[in-house]
Amino acid sequence: MSKPEDSRTPLTATFKVRLNGETVSIDTVGAAYRFITNLSAAEWMEFRSLHRDAVSALGSAAENAMLRVQATAALRTLFARAKLL
């Protein structure tokens, strides 16, 4: 079983998110997983269900690259609702 944070599976889109004045480019399952799990749980509290869905989808995509479309969609939904896009 591979670790999601180490996955190099490309997402179907590249997300550019501004965080603390810096632009962060997220283009792989691993980068996305690290980004949404390294922030504190309190920061995602309002979007808990979407965050849980995105983490689960990214974990699945790390195991099976064919699921990267669903992972990208879950991530896009989370970022859009959190107004990060």
VOPAGU-2260 file (C-alpha; in pm, 1 decimal, decimal comma):
REM VOPAGU-2260
SITE   aa  ch    i         X         Y         Z
SITE  MET   A    0       0,0       0,0       0,0
SITE  SER   A    1     152,1     332,6    -106,9
SITE  LYS   A    2     133,0     649,0      97,9
SITE  PRO   A    3     -90,5     915,0     -61,0
SITE  GLU   A    4     152,4    1194,2      33,7
SITE  ASP   A    5     425,1    1028,2    -174,4
SITE  SER   A    6     211,5     976,2    -485,1
SITE  ARG   A    7     334,7    1132,7    -808,4
SITE  THR   A    8      11,2    1058,8    -994,1
SITE  PRO   A    9     -80,0    1375,8   -1184,1
SITE  LEU   A   10    -414,7    1539,9   -1125,0
SITE  THR   A   11    -623,8    1627,6   -1430,7
SITE  ALA   A   12    -581,6    1998,1   -1347,3
SITE  THR   A   13    -316,8    2214,2   -1184,5
SITE  PHE   A   14    -442,4    2426,5    -898,1
SITE  LYS   A   15    -270,0    2752,8    -811,3
SITE  VAL   A   16    -364,0    2855,4    -459,4
SITE  ARG   A   17    -250,4    3166,8    -273,3
SITE  LEU   A   18    -148,5    3091,7      82,3
SITE  ASN   A   19      16,7    3347,3     310,4
SITE  GLY   A   20      98,2    3568,8      12,4
SITE  GLU   A   21     265,7    3290,4    -185,6
SITE  THR   A   22     126,5    3099,9    -480,9
SITE  VAL   A   23     134,9    2724,7    -433,9
SITE  SER   A   24     103,5    2503,1    -740,8
SITE  ILE   A   25     -69,6    2170,4    -682,3
SITE  ASP   A   26     -46,7    1924,3    -969,7
SITE  THR   A   27      -6,5    1576,5    -819,4
SITE  VAL   A   28    -207,1    1358,8    -582,0
SITE  GLY   A   29      76,8    1371,6    -329,3
SITE  ALA   A   30     106,4    1751,0    -337,2
SITE  ALA   A   31    -269,8    1788,9    -295,6
SITE  TYR   A   32    -281,3    1537,3     -11,8
SITE  ARG   A   33       2,9    1712,0     172,7
SITE  PHE   A   34    -158,5    2052,7     120,0
SITE  ILE   A   35    -499,9    1962,5     259,3
SITE  THR   A   36    -371,3    1747,0     544,9
SITE  ASN   A   37     -91,2    1976,4     666,3
SITE  LEU   A   38    -327,3    2262,2     745,9
SITE  SER   A   39    -488,3    2235,4    1086,7
SITE  ALA   A   40    -822,0    2061,7    1123,6
SITE  ALA   A   41    -972,4    2385,3    1253,2
SITE  GLU   A   42    -906,1    2553,1     919,2
SITE  TRP   A   43   -1113,1    2288,4     740,2
SITE  MET   A   44   -1385,8    2263,7    1008,9
SITE  GLU   A   45   -1643,1    2455,2     802,7
SITE  PHE   A   46   -1580,1    2224,4     507,1
SITE  ARG   A   47   -1536,0    1902,3     706,8
SITE  SER   A   48   -1745,1    1681,3     476,8
SITE  LEU   A   49   -1580,5    1813,1     158,4
SITE  HIS   A   50   -1236,9    1782,4     319,1
SITE  ARG   A   51   -1305,3    1421,7     420,5
SITE  ASP   A   52   -1426,6    1342,1      67,1
SITE  ALA   A   53   -1116,9    1498,4     -89,2
SITE  VAL   A   54    -878,7    1314,5     144,1
SITE  SER   A   55   -1054,6     986,1      69,0
SITE  ALA   A   56   -1053,3    1049,0    -308,1
SITE  LEU   A   57    -684,0    1140,0    -304,7
SITE  GLY   A   58    -604,4     825,2    -107,1
SITE  SER   A   59    -792,8     617,2    -362,9
SITE  ALA   A   60    -618,7     792,1    -652,8
SITE  ALA   A   61    -280,7     716,8    -494,9
SITE  GLU   A   62    -372,4     347,3    -511,2
SITE  ASN   A   63    -540,5     357,2    -852,5
SITE  ALA   A   64    -444,4     633,1   -1098,2
SITE  MET   A   65    -771,1     588,9   -1287,2
SITE  LEU   A   66    -944,1     757,5    -991,9
SITE  ARG   A   67    -750,2    1081,5   -1038,6
SITE  VAL   A   68   -1046,1    1241,4   -1219,8
SITE  GLN   A   69   -1267,9    1192,6    -915,3
SITE  ALA   A   70    -989,9    1314,4    -685,5
SITE  THR   A   71    -944,5    1627,7    -895,7
SITE  ALA   A   72   -1319,9    1694,5    -886,2
SITE  ALA   A   73   -1335,0    1650,7    -507,3
SITE  LEU   A   74   -1037,0    1882,2    -463,9
SITE  ARG   A   75   -1186,5    2143,6    -698,3
SITE  THR   A   76   -1511,6    2137,9    -502,3
SITE  LEU   A   77   -1330,4    2179,4    -170,3
SITE  PHE   A   78   -1112,9    2465,0    -297,6
SITE  ALA   A   79   -1406,1    2642,1    -463,2
SITE  ARG   A   80   -1622,3    2626,2    -150,1
SITE  ALA   A   81   -1328,7    2742,6      62,8
SITE  LYS   A   82   -1276,1    3028,2    -186,7
SITE  LEU   A   83    -916,6    2925,7    -251,9
SITE  LEU   A   84    -963,6    2930,8    -629,8
